[in-house]
Amino acid sequence: MGRGLIGKLANRSLTVAGKWQQQQLRRLNIHEYQGAELMGKYGINVPKGVAVATLEEVKKALPEVFPGQKEIVVKSQILAGGRGLGTFKSGLQGGVHIVKTEQVEDIAGKMLGQILVTKQSGPQGKVVSKVYLCEKLSLVNEMYFSIILDRKTAGPLIIACRKGGTSIEDLAEKFPDMIIKVPIDVFKGITDEDAAKVVDGLSPKGADRNSSIEQVKKLYKLFCECDCTMLEINPLAETADNQLVAADAKLNFDDNAAFRQKEIFELRDPTQEDPREVAAAKADLNYIGLDGEIGCMVNGAGLAMSTMDIIKLHGGTPANFLDVGGSASENQVVEAFKILTSDDKVKAILVNIFGGIMKCDVIASGIVNAAKHVQLKVPVVVRLEGTNVDQGKRILKESGMTLITAEDLDDAAEKAVKAISR
């Protein structure tokens, strides 16, 4: 399912900093089966299904949940889109299969514990710890439905298309006239008129219009009450008995709402996340892994984005975004270095600190302590400026460490890029 939707339809920036802006906001992502359970609680139509983690659970679930059914949909559960077209490293093609009931145990066994690689998982793929067994629906129509937060309208935006079941990016390119957008007034909430515009744009073949309007309103209610940042259903299917069903859904939630969405945030699956990001979150650091060679440690989001952009300007590529914040301790700086050096792709580290609340001497002491705990095998470029900068430089100089110092950001980026080419 297409995360690129936000970038394509809302015209987001595609600079290095812009890409970071899309990713840096921490958004809880949950598995499909968890999303289906949540939607069911809101009265949204979802297929009958059950998640299983072992073959014993598969054997038990088939007669209990699907008595008399001849075919079952077996869906691998990973936190990445494109599962149906993915490939297991074992050689099995596809992370979603429709099979006869007697074949479910065999195909589930070939998925569980295996690594599935999709367009969105990266080449390393993700381990399938659970599979989702679903009833096979008799579909007569497939549509697309999503709710996102839109900057232009300063509120929720419903995006729908009467064609679905495939990438929304492809649909937007091939059938731009079929894409409808309905902005919702965040203060008034969704009205019957808003929901009707969406349903009329979807043009269901036989589903009752009033019932469909109610389904749209329930989806919006879930989006708001659960602090979603995105709700995407692809396909929103119309069944032979004229029902709209969320056949496959993706939900993201705002991490800033974790304090009031405790039950939802207990669904977080850290095994599906980048272990470096998990470690950073535990240390109260902001970290996003990228694909470059220069590790960045900075304080402040704006400084982080400008650092990544200027590295790119000098011909380098940032390996990450790591923001230690405005009040990091020495221990947090040590943890930051541990995270940076755990990435084999990092060939140099650029420390760019502008001391305000975050004092340069604290950063310097953290760097020295990090050297004691972590074997720094890559060049480290340091640019310090601001509060207690002289003390910070003295601490680094007296440490005996081999560091590359820089006077300003441009100088630091240039030296970091040169350091990896030696």
Secondary structure, DSSP 8 states (H G I E B T S, - for coil): --TTHHHHHHT---SHHHHHHHHHS-EEE--HHHHHHHHHHTT-----EEEESSHHHHHHHHHHHSTT-SEEEEEEE-SSS--TT-EETTS-B-SEEEEEGGGHHHHHHHHTT-EEE-TTT-TT-EE--EEEEEE---EEEEEEEEEEEETTTTEEEEEEES--SS-HHHHHHH-GGGEEEEE--TTT---HHHHHHHHHHH--SSS-HHHHHHHHHHHHHHHHHTTEEEEEEEEEEEETTS-EEE-SEEEEEEGGGTTT-HHHHTT--GGGS-HHHHHHHHTT-EEEE-SSSEEEEESSHHHHHHHHHHHHHTT--B-EEEE--SS--HHHHHHHHHHHHT-TT--EEEEEEEESSS-HHHHHHHHHHHHHHS---S-EEEEEEETTHHHHHHHHHHTT---EE-SSHHHHHHHHHHHHT-
